[in-house]
Amino acid sequence: MAERSEESKTPKSPSRDRWIKIGFVLVLAAAGIAVYCFQRRDLHIEGWGDNLAAALNQARTENRMVVVFFASSPPSDTALTIARRRIPKPDNKEALKAGNFIPVVASLKDALDSDLAKQYKLKTLPTLMVLRPNGTERNRHEGMIGEVDFRQNFLERPSK
C-alpha cells in the first residue's frame, strides 16, 4: 500500500520548473539592463539648459553670467551627487535666479580630451564654472561641492 500512495502522487513537470527558472532569469536580466541604462544616461538638472553655445550667446545679448556644470558622459558618481543632491536645493535655485545666471550642463563625451575641456582648461570632472557675459572665466570649482558652498562660496564670490 505504501508503494501505491507514492506512485499515485503526480511528479512536478520538469518543463514547468524550467520555464519558471527561465522567467526568473529574464526578469533579473531586464532589471539589470534597466539599471545600467538609467545610470548611463546624460546628466540633466531641472531648469538647466544643455547648449553652452546658445547660453553664451544669450549671456552676451542680455549681459548675464553663465554657470556651467562640466561633467563626463556618462556622468561620474560625484557629478550625479552634485546634480541630484546639491544644486537642485531650493536655496540654490533662488541664488541662481537672484544672480540672474544662465545655468547650463555641458556633458563631455570625450571627457578631458574634448575640445571644450581644452578650451576651458579643465583638469578634472566635474567642474563648475561661472563665465562672464563675454565668455571669460570668473570663478571655478573642481570636484565635489556642498550645497551651501555652491551658493555662498561659488555663486556669490568671484575668484581672485
N, C-alpha and C positions, 0 to 999 in steps of 0.2 A: 503493500500500500504506500509506503513512503516513497517508493520509486515512482509510482503513478502521479503523486501530487507534485513531485519535482518535474516530471515530464510534462504535466499539464500547464505549467507556467509558460507563458509566452516570452521568449527571449526578446530583448530590445533589438531593434533593427540596426545593424551596423551602419547602414547608409544614412539613417536618421541622425545618429550621433555624429557621423562625419559631416553632414550638412550643417549641423549646429556649430561644430568647430570651425568650419569654413566661414560661416556667417560671422562668428565672433572675431576671427582674424581680419575679415574685411572691414568690420566696424572699427577695429583698432587701427587699421591702416588708413582709413578715411579720416579718423580723428587726428592721427599723426600728420597727415598731409595738410589738413586744415590748420593745425597749429603752425606748421612750417610756413605755409603761405601767409598767414596772418603776421608772423614775425618778419617776413621778408618784404613786406610792402613798404613803400616810401613813407617818409615821415610827414605827418600832417598835424598842424596846430590850428585849432579853430580860430578863424579871423585873420590868419596869416596867409599871404599870397605865396606863390611858388615861382614867380618870374622876376628874377633880380633886375634884369634889364628894364622891364616895364616899371618896376618900383623906382629905379634910379631916374628914369625919365619923368615920372610923376613927382619925384622929390625936387628935381630941377625946376619944373613948372610951378610947383606950389611952395617952394622954399621950405621943404621939410627934411628931417633926417630919416634915415632908413636903419632899422635894426635887422641885421641878417643873422640867421642861425645856420651856420655851415655844418653839415653832417654828411657822413658817408652814406652811400646807398648800396646795400641795405644798412639801416642805422644800427649803431652800437647800442649796448645796454645803457651806457651813460647818456647818449643822445635821447633815447626813449624816456629815461627817467626825467631828464630836463624838460622834454616836450610834454610829458603827461602829468608830471607832479610839481614842477616848479613854475614854469611860465604861465600855465592857464589859471593860476590862482587869481581870485577877484581883484586883489590889490595890485597885482602886476598888470592885469588888463586895464585897470584905471590909470596906472602910471604911464602905460603906452599911449592911452588916449589923451591924458593930460599933457604929455610931452609932444603930442601931435606927430608921433613916429609913424612911419610906414613899415609894418613888420613883414618880413619875407623869410621863407625857408629855402635854402639852397642845398639841394641834395646832389652830392658829388659822386657820380658813377665810378670814376677812376680815382676816387679819394684824393690823396695829396699829389697825385700825378696829373691831375686835371689842369687845364689852362686857368680855370677860375682860382684854384688853390695857389697856383704860381703867381697869378696877378695880385692876389691879396696877401701873399707871403705867409700862407697858412703852414704852421709847423705841426699841428695836432688837430684832431677832430674829436669831438665837436668844438667849434669856436663860435662865440658870439661876437658880433662887431657892430658898432654904430658908425654909420657913414654920414658925412655931411652932405648937403644937397649937391655939391659938386662931385661927390663920389669918393672923396678922400676919407681916410680913417680918422675917427675922433676918439674911439675907445674900443678896447678888445678884451675879451676874457676867454681863456682856453681851458677846456675840460669842464669838470663838474662845477656847478654854481648853485648856491642855495636860493630859496625863494626870496628872502629879504635882501641878500647880496645882489641878486638880479635887479631888484627895484632900486635900492639905495646906493649901491656902490657902482653899478654898471650903467643904469639909465641916467641917474642924476648927476654923476660926477664925470667930467671929461678926463681923459688920460693926460698926463703931463708931457 
